[in-house]
Amino acid sequence: MADLLTDLASLLRCPVTGQRLHLATPEEFRALASHDADGFLVREDGTAAFPVKSGIPSHLPGSLLRLDPVHSF
């Protein structure tokens, strides 16, 4: 499943900014762990993420999670 999601992430763009998305790194995942999700697609600039639940990304602007820009991933 992770390979499919990795391939999918390379095709998806943020619906708000058009930036590329990538699967959250372990550090990014830890920073987002307080949110109920199995994984996250993180925006290229690292300031926002979209949750992934049961292998399905929620890629809607309303699902966007703002990230603290102080995090250096």
VMD Tcl script that builds the backbone (N, CA, C; Angstrom):
set m [mol new atoms 219]
animate dup $m
set s [atomselect $m all]
$s set {name element resname resid chain x y z} {
  {N N MET 1 A 0.827 -1.199 0.000}
  {CA C MET 1 A 0.000 0.000 0.000}
  {C C MET 1 A 0.865 1.255 0.000}
  {N N ALA 2 A 1.960 1.239 0.757}
  {CA C ALA 2 A 2.814 2.427 0.828}
  {C C ALA 2 A 3.409 2.767 -0.538}
  {N N ASP 3 A 3.758 1.751 -1.330}
  {CA C ASP 3 A 4.316 2.013 -2.653}
  {C C ASP 3 A 3.294 2.694 -3.557}
  {N N LEU 4 A 2.056 2.230 -3.484}
  {CA C LEU 4 A 0.994 2.841 -4.279}
  {C C LEU 4 A 0.781 4.291 -3.853}
  {N N LEU 5 A 0.773 4.531 -2.555}
  {CA C LEU 5 A 0.579 5.885 -2.053}
  {C C LEU 5 A 1.763 6.777 -2.423}
  {N N THR 6 A 2.967 6.238 -2.404}
  {CA C THR 6 A 4.145 7.003 -2.819}
  {C C THR 6 A 4.019 7.411 -4.277}
  {N N ASP 7 A 3.596 6.475 -5.127}
  {CA C ASP 7 A 3.399 6.784 -6.548}
  {C C ASP 7 A 2.296 7.820 -6.723}
  {N N LEU 8 A 1.221 7.671 -5.979}
  {CA C LEU 8 A 0.111 8.612 -6.052}
  {C C LEU 8 A 0.541 9.999 -5.589}
  {N N ALA 9 A 1.291 10.059 -4.503}
  {CA C ALA 9 A 1.745 11.347 -3.966}
  {C C ALA 9 A 2.570 12.111 -4.991}
  {N N SER 10 A 3.334 11.400 -5.804}
  {CA C SER 10 A 4.163 12.082 -6.805}
  {C C SER 10 A 3.311 12.750 -7.889}
  {N N LEU 11 A 2.058 12.328 -8.017}
  {CA C LEU 11 A 1.164 12.910 -9.017}
  {C C LEU 11 A 0.273 14.009 -8.462}
  {N N LEU 12 A 0.023 13.972 -7.162}
  {CA C LEU 12 A -0.912 14.918 -6.550}
  {C C LEU 12 A -0.272 16.274 -6.287}
  {N N ARG 13 A -1.110 17.288 -6.273}
  {CA C ARG 13 A -0.682 18.652 -5.948}
  {C C ARG 13 A -1.629 19.193 -4.898}
  {N N CYS 14 A -1.165 20.140 -4.135}
  {CA C CYS 14 A -2.001 20.800 -3.145}
  {C C CYS 14 A -3.104 21.549 -3.880}
  {N N PRO 15 A -4.373 21.337 -3.507}
  {CA C PRO 15 A -5.451 22.030 -4.197}
  {C C PRO 15 A -5.498 23.524 -3.890}
  {N N VAL 16 A -4.774 23.964 -2.885}
  {CA C VAL 16 A -4.759 25.379 -2.508}
  {C C VAL 16 A -3.641 26.130 -3.230}
  {N N THR 17 A -2.424 25.558 -3.228}
  {CA C THR 17 A -1.268 26.268 -3.789}
  {C C THR 17 A -0.709 25.655 -5.067}
  {N N GLY 18 A -1.065 24.408 -5.354}
  {CA C GLY 18 A -0.512 23.729 -6.523}
  {C C GLY 18 A 0.860 23.117 -6.276}
  {N N GLN 19 A 1.372 23.208 -5.052}
  {CA C GLN 19 A 2.676 22.641 -4.739}
  {C C GLN 19 A 2.614 21.117 -4.729}
  {N N ARG 20 A 3.760 20.499 -4.938}
  {CA C ARG 20 A 3.856 19.043 -4.884}
  {C C ARG 20 A 3.631 18.568 -3.453}
  {N N LEU 21 A 3.215 17.298 -3.342}
  {CA C LEU 21 A 3.022 16.663 -2.049}
  {C C LEU 21 A 3.943 15.459 -1.934}
  {N N HIS 22 A 4.337 15.134 -0.715}
  {CA C HIS 22 A 5.136 13.931 -0.473}
  {C C HIS 22 A 4.627 13.250 0.788}
  {N N LEU 23 A 4.894 11.948 0.900}
  {CA C LEU 23 A 4.521 11.235 2.114}
  {C C LEU 23 A 5.336 11.779 3.273}
  {N N ALA 24 A 4.704 11.908 4.410}
  {CA C ALA 24 A 5.386 12.445 5.587}
  {C C ALA 24 A 6.574 11.574 5.967}
  {N N THR 25 A 7.677 12.228 6.267}
  {CA C THR 25 A 8.852 11.534 6.789}
  {C C THR 25 A 8.545 11.133 8.232}
  {N N PRO 26 A 9.361 10.273 8.834}
  {CA C PRO 26 A 9.116 9.928 10.242}
  {C C PRO 26 A 9.064 11.149 11.159}
  {N N GLU 27 A 9.894 12.141 10.915}
  {CA C GLU 27 A 9.897 13.354 11.733}
  {C C GLU 27 A 8.603 14.141 11.545}
  {N N GLU 28 A 8.163 14.261 10.299}
  {CA C GLU 28 A 6.916 14.968 10.009}
  {C C GLU 28 A 5.729 14.225 10.624}
  {N N PHE 29 A 5.766 12.891 10.520}
  {CA C PHE 29 A 4.677 12.093 11.080}
  {C C PHE 29 A 4.580 12.297 12.589}
  {N N ARG 30 A 5.721 12.319 13.279}
  {CA C ARG 30 A 5.714 12.545 14.728}
  {C C ARG 30 A 5.125 13.917 15.063}
  {N N ALA 31 A 5.443 14.917 14.267}
  {CA C ALA 31 A 4.921 16.269 14.512}
  {C C ALA 31 A 3.409 16.330 14.301}
  {N N LEU 32 A 2.883 15.441 13.473}
  {CA C LEU 32 A 1.450 15.425 13.159}
  {C C LEU 32 A 0.686 14.337 13.906}
  {N N ALA 33 A 1.369 13.593 14.757}
  {CA C ALA 33 A 0.793 12.411 15.398}
  {C C ALA 33 A -0.440 12.705 16.240}
  {N N SER 34 A -0.638 13.937 16.653}
  {CA C SER 34 A -1.821 14.254 17.455}
  {C C SER 34 A -3.106 14.215 16.621}
  {N N HIS 35 A -2.989 14.195 15.316}
  {CA C HIS 35 A -4.154 14.119 14.428}
  {C C HIS 35 A -4.464 12.658 14.133}
  {N N ASP 36 A -5.734 12.342 14.011}
  {CA C ASP 36 A -6.175 10.973 13.780}
  {C C ASP 36 A -6.029 10.603 12.312}
  {N N ALA 37 A -4.893 10.000 11.973}
  {CA C ALA 37 A -4.646 9.576 10.593}
  {C C ALA 37 A -3.570 8.494 10.580}
  {N N ASP 38 A -3.557 7.708 9.514}
  {CA C ASP 38 A -2.551 6.663 9.348}
  {C C ASP 38 A -1.272 7.210 8.734}
  {N N GLY 39 A -1.387 8.338 8.061}
  {CA C GLY 39 A -0.252 8.963 7.395}
  {C C GLY 39 A -0.650 10.347 6.930}
  {N N PHE 40 A 0.288 11.018 6.277}
  {CA C PHE 40 A 0.028 12.385 5.830}
  {C C PHE 40 A 0.750 12.651 4.524}
  {N N LEU 41 A 0.122 13.468 3.681}
  {CA C LEU 41 A 0.772 14.010 2.498}
  {C C LEU 41 A 1.126 15.452 2.851}
  {N N VAL 42 A 2.413 15.757 2.798}
  {CA C VAL 42 A 2.910 17.062 3.231}
  {C C VAL 42 A 3.214 17.920 2.014}
  {N N ARG 43 A 2.814 19.173 2.111}
  {CA C ARG 43 A 3.065 20.123 1.027}
  {C C ARG 43 A 4.560 20.400 0.919}
  {N N GLU 44 A 5.005 20.668 -0.289}
  {CA C GLU 44 A 6.413 20.890 -0.610}
  {C C GLU 44 A 7.087 21.907 0.305}
  {N N ASP 45 A 6.378 22.981 0.675}
  {CA C ASP 45 A 6.994 24.001 1.528}
  {C C ASP 45 A 6.958 23.634 3.012}
  {N N GLY 46 A 6.332 22.482 3.346}
  {CA C GLY 46 A 6.318 21.993 4.713}
  {C C GLY 46 A 5.389 22.741 5.651}
  {N N THR 47 A 4.507 23.586 5.125}
  {CA C THR 47 A 3.635 24.379 5.988}
  {C C THR 47 A 2.235 23.799 6.136}
  {N N ALA 48 A 1.933 22.708 5.436}
  {CA C ALA 48 A 0.608 22.116 5.508}
  {C C ALA 48 A 0.679 20.645 5.116}
  {N N ALA 49 A -0.341 19.890 5.579}
  {CA C ALA 49 A -0.409 18.466 5.264}
  {C C ALA 49 A -1.870 18.055 5.125}
  {N N PHE 50 A -2.071 16.931 4.438}
  {CA C PHE 50 A -3.389 16.338 4.273}
  {C C PHE 50 A -3.349 14.951 4.899}
  {N N PRO 51 A -4.357 14.583 5.695}
  {CA C PRO 51 A -4.360 13.271 6.339}
  {C C PRO 51 A -4.647 12.140 5.355}
  {N N VAL 52 A -4.112 10.960 5.689}
  {CA C VAL 52 A -4.382 9.728 4.950}
  {C C VAL 52 A -4.974 8.750 5.956}
  {N N LYS 53 A -6.190 8.275 5.684}
  {CA C LYS 53 A -6.864 7.325 6.576}
  {C C LYS 53 A -7.232 6.080 5.793}
  {N N SER 54 A -6.825 4.928 6.309}
  {CA C SER 54 A -7.090 3.639 5.646}
  {C C SER 54 A -6.566 3.639 4.218}
  {N N GLY 55 A -5.446 4.313 3.995}
  {CA C GLY 55 A -4.825 4.347 2.680}
  {C C GLY 55 A -5.434 5.335 1.713}
  {N N ILE 56 A -6.412 6.114 2.162}
  {CA C ILE 56 A -7.090 7.065 1.279}
  {C C ILE 56 A -6.763 8.489 1.703}
  {N N PRO 57 A -6.098 9.242 0.826}
  {CA C PRO 57 A -5.784 10.630 1.187}
  {C C PRO 57 A -7.028 11.519 1.126}
  {N N SER 58 A -7.165 12.368 2.110}
  {CA C SER 58 A -8.227 13.371 2.102}
  {C C SER 58 A -7.617 14.628 1.507}
  {N N HIS 59 A -7.855 14.821 0.253}
  {CA C HIS 59 A -7.155 15.825 -0.540}
  {C C HIS 59 A -8.068 17.020 -0.815}
  {N N LEU 60 A -8.838 17.402 0.184}
  {CA C LEU 60 A -9.750 18.531 0.045}
  {C C LEU 60 A -9.219 19.720 0.835}
  {N N PRO 61 A -9.443 20.939 0.365}
  {CA C PRO 61 A -8.942 22.114 1.094}
  {C C PRO 61 A -9.383 22.142 2.557}
  {N N GLY 62 A -10.575 21.636 2.869}
  {CA C GLY 62 A -11.050 21.628 4.245}
  {C C GLY 62 A -10.318 20.646 5.144}
  {N N SER 63 A -9.592 19.693 4.563}
  {CA C SER 63 A -8.829 18.707 5.334}
  {C C SER 63 A -7.415 19.174 5.653}
  {N N LEU 64 A -7.024 20.285 5.078}
  {CA C LEU 64 A -5.664 20.787 5.223}
  {C C LEU 64 A -5.324 21.053 6.688}
  {N N LEU 65 A -4.183 20.564 7.111}
  {CA C LEU 65 A -3.677 20.786 8.461}
  {C C LEU 65 A -2.500 21.743 8.372}
  {N N ARG 66 A -2.600 22.853 9.032}
  {CA C ARG 66 A -1.495 23.821 9.036}
  {C C ARG 66 A -0.387 23.303 9.938}
  {N N LEU 67 A 0.836 23.468 9.493}
  {CA C LEU 67 A 2.001 23.051 10.273}
  {C C LEU 67 A 2.752 24.277 10.761}
  {N N ASP 68 A 3.338 24.132 11.913}
  {CA C ASP 68 A 4.154 25.189 12.489}
  {C C ASP 68 A 5.396 25.357 11.617}
  {N N PRO 69 A 5.606 26.541 11.017}
  {CA C PRO 69 A 6.770 26.724 10.143}
  {C C PRO 69 A 8.098 26.640 10.872}
  {N N VAL 70 A 8.078 26.569 12.202}
  {CA C VAL 70 A 9.316 26.459 12.970}
  {C C VAL 70 A 9.921 25.071 12.804}
  {N N HIS 71 A 9.068 24.054 12.505}
  {CA C HIS 71 A 9.585 22.702 12.322}
  {C C HIS 71 A 10.561 22.686 11.148}
  {N N SER 72 A 11.701 22.102 11.347}
  {CA C SER 72 A 12.651 21.953 10.235}
  {C C SER 72 A 12.770 20.473 9.936}
  {N N PHE 73 A 12.048 20.038 8.890}
  {CA C PHE 73 A 12.034 18.627 8.534}
  {C C PHE 73 A 13.137 18.340 7.587}
}
mol reanalyze $m
mol bondsrecalc $m
mol representation Tube
mol addrep $m
